[in-house]
Structures are given as structure tokens and as C-alpha cells.
Amino acid sequence: MQAELISSFSDYSKTAVVSAKELLAINSKLMGKLLDSQINLAALYVESSEKQMGLMESMDNPSEFLSKETSLFEEYSNKFADVAQKSMLIVKESSEEYKSWVESGLKVADEAVKDAQSAAVAEIKPVKAQATKKPAAKKAAVKKAAPVKKVVSAAKKPVAKKTAAKKAPAKKTATE
């Protein structure tokens, strides 16, 4: 029995290690993609800031500056939206990977439960078979119990009060 437990524990440990490695791979891939996305976003911020600074240095007319600034804002807001959309696609793809990872883990867990259940049932059947083979015990004759006498304890009996002995009157002597 102990060997079976150790073997099953070893099998479950190996499965857990493989599953942890799969999760690590999913997480690593997700973090790599999201890091690239964040680096692209930071590069866009730097690039847009540089262009804004260039506009400020070269423009003398405020109305011209505002029109160029507006067009710059529209251009970079579209680029930022594209980066955000790509990040959301990365997250969606990763959620599908996580879902399939969880489902495969549940399959393994379900199989393990079924194996444990069948092993438990296999152990119970021999025990039931042994129990039915034993001869039935003879029924002992029921003896009539002797009537119970009431015993009154000495502590419950009333105790007679002790009275002090009266002194006998002194006898009168002849000299009196």
C-alpha cells in the first residue's frame, strides 16, 4: 500500500512539474510580448515629444502652431490606439492559452480522481468478501438479572442527637 502511495505521489509530482513548466512558458511568452508592446509605446511617447519640441522651436505664428499640433495629436493618438489594440490582442491570445492549460490540468486531475476511486473500490471489495465468509457468532443466552436491592447509605440515615450527660446531684455527707 505504501509503495502504491509513493508511486502515485511521484507520478503526481512529475505531472505538477510538467504543468508548472507549461505555465512558465505561457507567462514568459506573455511578458515578452507585453514588454515589447510597452517599449513601442514608450518609443512613441518620446518620438511625439521630440516632434512637439521641434514644432515649438520652429513656429512663430500661434495659429499655425495649433494647427500643426492638432495634426500631430491626431497622428499619434492613432498610433497609441494601435499599440493599445495590439496589447489587447496579446492578452486575448494569452487568455486562450491559459484556458487550454487549465482544461488540460483538469483532465489530468479528473483521471487521477477516477484512478483513486477505482483503487479504493478494489480495496473495499476484498474486505467485504472476507467479512461475509466469517461464521456468524452464536447468540449468548440472555440471563435474567437479579433484582437490585436498594442500599441506603449510612450518611443518609438520621443521626440521633447526643446530649450531654447530666451530673448527678452531689450526695450529702453527714457532716453537712
Helices and strands as residue ranges (DSSP letters): H 2-58, H 62-133, G 154-156
